[in-house]
Amino acid sequence: MIGKNNLDRPALIFKDLGIPTYLIFDTDSNCKPTDLDSNKKINTILKEIMGESGLSDPFEKQIENNYASLNPNMTILIRFRT
């Protein structure tokens, strides 16, 4: 799958079928200002699908039992660690 915008439908289907699912997605907090609202929205949607509620910061890095949201993105985190 390319892009986190494509993760919601399969996650919902797998969840409905009882198939264990672990999502990994970037928060993209370092995106262009024009993309900030759309990234905030999809981050919230994905986290809610995976059972989160009452999110205070959709861009926060979180490692949970069923998902990981990486801030700002996986590429930067990998470069930082190596």
Sine and cosine of phi, psi and omega as CSV:
sin_phi,cos_phi,sin_psi,cos_psi,sin_omega,cos_omega
0.00,0.00,0.65,-0.76,0.02,-1.00
-0.95,-0.32,0.85,-0.52,0.09,-1.00
0.99,0.11,0.62,-0.79,-0.03,-1.00
-0.94,0.34,-0.28,0.96,0.05,-1.00
-0.92,0.40,-0.23,0.97,0.00,-1.00
-0.98,-0.19,0.08,1.00,-0.07,-1.00
-1.00,0.04,-0.39,0.92,-0.13,-0.99
-0.92,0.40,-0.72,0.70,-0.05,-1.00
-0.90,0.43,-0.78,0.63,0.04,-1.00
-0.87,0.49,-0.62,0.78,0.01,-1.00
-0.88,0.48,-0.68,0.74,0.03,-1.00
-0.91,0.41,-0.67,0.75,0.01,-1.00
-0.90,0.43,-0.75,0.66,0.00,-1.00
-0.88,0.48,-0.66,0.75,0.01,-1.00
-0.88,0.47,-0.70,0.71,0.04,-1.00
-0.87,0.49,-0.59,0.81,-0.01,-1.00
-0.99,0.11,-0.07,1.00,0.00,-1.00
0.98,0.22,0.35,0.94,0.01,-1.00
-1.00,0.03,0.86,-0.51,0.02,-1.00
-0.84,0.54,0.72,-0.69,-0.09,-1.00
-0.71,-0.71,0.67,-0.74,0.08,-1.00
-0.80,-0.59,0.90,-0.43,0.01,-1.00
-1.00,-0.07,0.64,-0.77,0.15,-0.99
-0.79,-0.61,0.84,-0.54,-0.01,-1.00
-0.53,-0.85,0.43,-0.90,0.06,-1.00
-0.99,0.16,0.56,-0.83,0.11,-0.99
-0.99,0.14,-0.38,0.93,0.00,-1.00
0.82,0.57,0.66,0.75,0.01,-1.00
-0.93,0.36,-0.25,0.97,0.01,-1.00
-0.99,-0.14,0.36,0.93,-0.02,-1.00
-0.96,0.28,0.11,-0.99,0.08,-1.00
-0.89,0.45,0.56,-0.83,0.01,-1.00
-0.80,0.60,-0.51,0.86,-0.01,-1.00
-0.95,0.32,-0.33,0.94,-0.01,-1.00
-0.99,-0.17,-0.04,1.00,-0.10,-1.00
-0.87,0.50,-0.73,0.68,-0.03,-1.00
-0.90,0.44,-0.66,0.75,-0.01,-1.00
-0.93,0.37,-0.60,0.80,0.05,-1.00
-0.93,0.38,-0.62,0.78,0.05,-1.00
-0.87,0.48,-0.68,0.73,-0.02,-1.00
-0.90,0.43,-0.75,0.66,-0.04,-1.00
-0.94,0.35,-0.58,0.82,0.08,-1.00
-0.87,0.50,-0.70,0.71,0.01,-1.00
-0.89,0.46,-0.72,0.70,0.00,-1.00
-0.87,0.50,-0.74,0.67,-0.03,-1.00
-0.89,0.45,-0.68,0.73,0.01,-1.00
-0.92,0.40,-0.59,0.80,0.04,-1.00
-0.93,0.36,-0.64,0.77,0.06,-1.00
-0.84,0.54,-0.61,0.79,-0.04,-1.00
-1.00,0.05,0.14,0.99,0.16,-0.99
0.97,-0.25,0.00,1.00,0.04,-1.00
-0.97,0.25,0.51,-0.86,0.10,-0.99
-0.58,-0.81,0.40,-0.92,0.02,-1.00
0.89,0.46,0.69,0.72,-0.02,-1.00
-0.93,0.38,0.76,-0.66,0.06,-1.00
-1.00,-0.08,-0.49,0.87,-0.02,-1.00
-0.62,-0.78,0.98,-0.17,-0.01,-1.00
-0.90,0.43,-0.24,0.97,-0.01,-1.00
-1.00,-0.10,-0.01,1.00,-0.02,-1.00
-0.93,0.37,0.68,-0.74,0.11,-0.99
-0.94,0.33,0.76,-0.65,0.03,-1.00
-0.64,-0.77,0.69,-0.72,0.12,-0.99
-0.87,-0.48,0.94,-0.35,-0.08,-1.00
-0.87,-0.49,0.01,-1.00,0.00,-1.00
-0.91,0.41,-0.42,0.91,-0.07,-1.00
-0.80,-0.60,0.03,1.00,0.09,-1.00
-0.32,-0.95,0.34,-0.94,0.13,-0.99
-0.73,-0.69,0.81,-0.59,0.12,-0.99
-0.93,-0.36,0.87,-0.49,-0.13,-0.99
-0.98,-0.18,0.74,-0.68,-0.08,-1.00
-0.88,-0.48,0.79,-0.62,-0.06,1.00
-0.99,0.14,-0.54,0.84,0.09,-1.00
-0.33,-0.94,0.25,-0.97,-0.10,-0.99
-0.89,0.46,-0.62,0.78,-0.03,-1.00
-0.87,0.50,-0.73,0.68,0.01,-1.00
-0.91,0.42,-0.65,0.76,0.01,-1.00
-0.90,0.43,-0.65,0.76,0.01,-1.00
-0.92,0.39,-0.69,0.72,0.03,-1.00
-0.88,0.47,-0.63,0.78,-0.03,-1.00
-0.91,0.42,-0.59,0.80,-0.07,-1.00
-0.98,0.18,-0.37,0.93,-0.07,-1.00
-1.00,-0.08,0.00,0.00,0.00,0.00
